Amino acid sequence: MAKLRKTLGGIDWPVCEALMRQIETQSTVTLSRWAVDHAAREYLPLCGEAPALTAAVEGCRKHLTGQLSLKELKPLLREASAAARDTEDVVEQAAARATATACAVIQTPTNALGYLFYGAAAAAYSKAGTEDASRWDDLARAELEQALEELRAVSVPDEPNPARINWNC
């Protein structure tokens, strides 16, 4: 059996470079809204019973509409991260990490790329299983390409307040 990785995807992949360039043009709010919606739709269903992750997604949505302060949101983000660490199933753990990381985009805009690597692993492992490593990269690449198209679709043209992004890679 191939060694399972926590994340799939490569920073040197053209789709990742395109994602980075697109992320750099958007505000933290736009990135957060996109990441939370994408993770809730694609990865949260793979998490099984995950009340902490569901609460974090709902908390992020409330924060983005002004119904919850960042101070009130932070405990939900910590609980989501802890829940992801405590998950044992490979697919559920990758999906939980993707969801928790997507929820944290509001604090750390670079997570808009990071959560996708966890999500790519969740998608690949759920579709190909944990035994068929030959398909993982292709499935991960397809997942990242889909995310890029979705980000482009919600991007604000000529965003006046793009997030400050410092890629540490």
Buried (B, 14 or more C-beta within 10 A) or exposed (E): EEEBBEBBBBEEBEBBEBBBEBBBBBBBBBBBBBBBBBBBEBBBEBBEEBEBBBBBBBBBBBBBEEEBEEEEBBEBBBBBBEBBEEBEBBBBBBBBBBBBBBBBBBEEBBBBBBBBBBBBBBBBBBBBEBEBBEEBBEBBBBBBBBBBEBBEEEBEEEBEEBBEBEEEE
